[in-house]
């Protein structure tokens, strides 16, 4: 577990991570949510090859039993009760998943230039992909990045819908100079945000993903934002409040530049990762490309979560249940704009990290 002290990107003395140090000899057994089974996988297979499933109807409840696992009971509840439960659920943004064309190159950039730590790496040769997990603290208490490299694919289309990731740093100017010295691309020089006082800068990683550097005091969560563009801000806010149980932290309208943003999350901006939704006046659709994948969120009950998502107008792309072979319970969905998220059972997630 992370200590109570703040964890910050180290911008002065970052260790160079050579490809030789990225050994694949001890790969993690944890599932990669960028390689989920197809939603068309039959329910009879959703608990693994050795699992048996028995569905029994008892009035308004369904009991699901898997060999070797505690049975679960899902009682029918009113829509009001389900949506109220969402507000009480123990949720946290776990990680964001996206694809890169050269894994070692990206790891080098994130560790040298952004001060992240390589938490673990695993190779799945039978499925021809490799994952790397990076961040500013352990996965059981911090939001992290999950990079996916698919064998032989060296380029992806980021599209126009994905915006940027946000990183809080002590000194934006120093961070930018370090990145520049390492050959990084600066797309906005350090300075106050237009119409405000916050000092920011923008950079791009080797694959073209944008990062906003935000000058901020000590924080336990330096990887602090994921920005996505949406076509109807009010619709999106309502969905993330109801289906995800997020709190609307603030909104800001900028008529001069014709956009509005909304910050949503499970805690204050200076202490947790938030979702930044951007609406550009008059733009209702975006090209999502094939680079950005999804956000993973922890939950105490994937079954109730799926029901809440349906009630809030979301689309379930994978019905709740256990993943084949490892029995981690998940459900996956699309928001009204088609952005994908995966909900992961909190207890199962911690077991995967053991």
N, C-alpha and C positions, 0 to 999 in steps of 0.2 A: 504493500500500500504506500501511497505517497505520503510524505511528511506534511505537517501543517504549514511549512514554509512555502513561499511562492516559488514556482518553477518558471524560469525565464529563458528565452533563447540567449545563448552565449554568443556575443558578436565580436569578441576580441581574440579569444584563443580557442578556435574550433579545430578539432582533430580531423585530419584528412583520412577518409575511409577508402582504402584501396580495394579494388575488386577482389584481391586475394583474401581479404579479411571477411568477405561475404560468403562464408562456407555454407553449402547446402547439405552438409553431412548430417545435420540434426534438424530436419524440417519439422515445423509445428504440425500438429494433427488437427488444428482448428479449421472449421469450414470457411471457405471464401464465398461471401454472399454475391460476388460478381459472377459466380458460376453455379447459380442455383439450378436445380432441376427444372425442366420446363413445366409451366403451369398445367400442361396436359397430363402430367404423371398421375396415374390413377390413385384413388384414395387407398386402395388395397396395398399399395406399395409404399405409402407415405411413412411407415414406421420401420422400414428396413427389411432386409431379406429374412431375418430370423424372428421378426415380430409378428404376432397374431393380433388381429383386431376384431373386436366384438361390439356391435352397435345394438343397444337395447333401449327400446322406448318404454319409459315409465311416466305416463301422463305427459307433462310438459318438459321433461328432462331427457337428455341423452347421455349415456355413460360410455366412454371410450376406454377400452382396456388393452394394454400392450404387455406382452410377456416380459417380466423383469422390471416393470415400471408401475408406479402407483397409478391407479385408475383416476380419471378426472370426471367431475360432474359439472355439466353446464346447464344451469337452469334457465328456463325462459324468463325473460324480464322485459318490462316495458321499455320503450325507447327512451323515456325520460330517465329511468334508472340506469340504463347502459351509458348514456351520455354523462350522467352525474358521476358514475364510477370512473370515467376517464379522468376527471379532475382529481380524483384521489389516487389514481394509479401511480406507482413509483417509476417515473420515466426519466430517461437521460439519453442524450445524443451520444452514441457509441463511436461511430466512425463514418467517414465518407469514402466511397469507393470510386476510383476512376482508372482509366487505362493509359499506359505510357508505351512509347516505342523503344526505349532503351532503359532498362531497369537500373543498371549500375550507374549510368550517367545521371539519372534522376536522383538516386540515393546520394551520390556525391554532391549534387547541387543542394539538396535539402539539408544535408549534414554540414557541409562547409559554409554555405551561404546563409541558410536560414536557422542554423543552430539546432536542428532536430536531432533526435537520437534514432538509430535503427533499432527497433524493439525486437523484431524477429523477421525471419524470411523463410519461405518454404517453396519447394518446387514440386509440381505435380506432373511428372513426365507423361503419365498415361493419358492425361487430359490436355497436355501441351500448354501449360501456363505456369507462371511463377508469381507469388505474392510477396510483397514487402510491407511491413507495418512500421510507420514512423510517427513520432510525435514528441511531446515535451514532458511526458510522464507515463506511468504504467496504464495499460488499457482498462484495468478495473476501476480507474478513477478519473481518466482523462479522455477527451475526444482525440482520436488519432486518424491518420490517413492510411488507407489500404490501397496500395498501388498494385495494378495487375498488368503483367506482361504476357501477352499471348505469343507463343512461338512464331517467329517469322513475320509478325506484323509490326512495322516500324513507324507507322503514322496513322493518326486518327483525325476525324473531323470534330472539332470542339463545338461547332455550330454557333448560333447567335443567342441561345437561351441562357446558357451558363454565364455567370458573371465573374465571380472571383472568390477566393478564400481570403479571410482576414487574419493577420497575425499582429498581436500587440507586442511592441518593443519599447525599450527604455528610451532610445534615441534614434529616431528615424534617419537623420542625416548620417550618423555613423553606420547604421545598417546598410544604407544605400551605397556608401563608399566601399564597404566591404564587398558587397555584391558586385559593384562595378569592377573592383580590383580582381575579382575571380572570373570576370568575363560575362557576368550576368547582364540581362537586358533591362534597362530602366525605361519605363514608358511614361512615368510622371515623376518629375523631380520633387523632392521634399518641399512642403509648404502647407499653409492652412487650407482646409477644405473651403471651397467656394461658398460664401455666405455663412461661414462658421469659424471657429478658432482651433479645432482639432488639427494637428499636424499629421499629414499622411504622405505616402508615396505609393506608386504602383510599379511592380516589376513583373516579368514573365519568366517562367521556368523553361527548360529546354523544349518542352512539348507545346508551349504556348499558353499554358494555364496562367491566369493572372492572379497575383497576390497583392492585396492591399496591406501596406505596413502602417500601423496605427500607433502613434505615440501615446503611451498610456502608463500609468503607475503600475506598481507590482500587482500581478494577477495570478491566480492559481491555474488559469486556462489561457495560455498565450494563443493557441489556435482557436480564434474567437468568433469567426463568422464563416458562413457559406451563403453566397449571394446567388439567387436565381431570379430570372425575369418571368413575369406572369402577365396574362392578358386581361385579368379582371381582379384588381387588388382586393376589393371588398369580398368577393367570392372566395378568394384564397384565404383571407384572414378568417372568415367564418369557418372554412373547412379545417384549417390548422388548429383553431380554438376547439372545435367540437370533436373532430376525429383524433387529433394528436394530443389534445389537452394542453396545448401551448398557451402561454399568456402573451397578449399583445403588449409589448413593452413601450413602444412609441411609434409614431408615424411622423414623417416629415415631407412636406410638399415643396417642390422647387419649380414654380411656374416659369421662372426665367429660362430654365433648361428643360422644362416640360417633362418632369418625371416626379413620381412620389415613391417613397420607400416605407416599408413597415418592418419593424424588428419584432420577432417572436422567439420565444424560448421557454426553458424550464427554470430560469434564474436570471438575475441581473446581468447586464452586458459586461460589466467589469469583472465578473467572477465565473462566467460560464459561456459556452458556445451558443450562439444564436443563429437563427435563420433570417437572412435579410431578403425580403421580397421587393422587387423593383417593378413598378409599372411605368412604362413610357407612354405618354399621352397618345392615344389613337392606335397603339400597336396591340393587337389581340392574339397574335400567334408568333411563335419563334421556331427556328430550326434547332432541334436538340442535338444533332450530330450523332456520333457513336463513341465519343470519348468519355464523357461524364456518365457515371452509372447510377449511384443512389446513395442515400443516407440510411444508416442503421440506427434504430432507436430501441432501447430496452423497455420491457413491459413485464408486469407480473402475470398477465394472462393474454395470450395471443388470440384466444377464441373470442373473448369479450372485445378485444381490440378490433378484430375483423368485423364484428357486428356493428361497432360504433362507426367504423369507416364506411360501411354500407349505408347506415342511417344518415351520415353526413354527406352522402352523394359521391363518395370515392369508389374506385373500381378495384376489387380484389383480383390480383393476378396470380396469387397462390393461396389457396385456402389454408387456414391454420392447421398445423399438424407437425409431426416430427420429421426431420430430414432423414432420408434413408441412410442407415449405417451408423449414425452418431446420435440419433434421437434428440437433437436440439430442436425445440419447437419454435417455429417461425410462422409469420404470415407476411405477404408482400402486397403492395397496393400502388395505385397511381392516383395522384391528386387531380383536380379538375383541369390542370394544364398538361397532364401526362408525365409529371416528374415522379420518379419511382422512389419508394421507401420500403425498407424491410424492418419489421418488428421482431425482436428476439427475446425469448423468455429470459428473464434476469438470472434465475438460478442456473439454467442451462449454459448461459453465456459465461458465468464464472467458472463452471466446471470445465469448459473448453480451455480456459486459461491456466488450469492447474498443471 
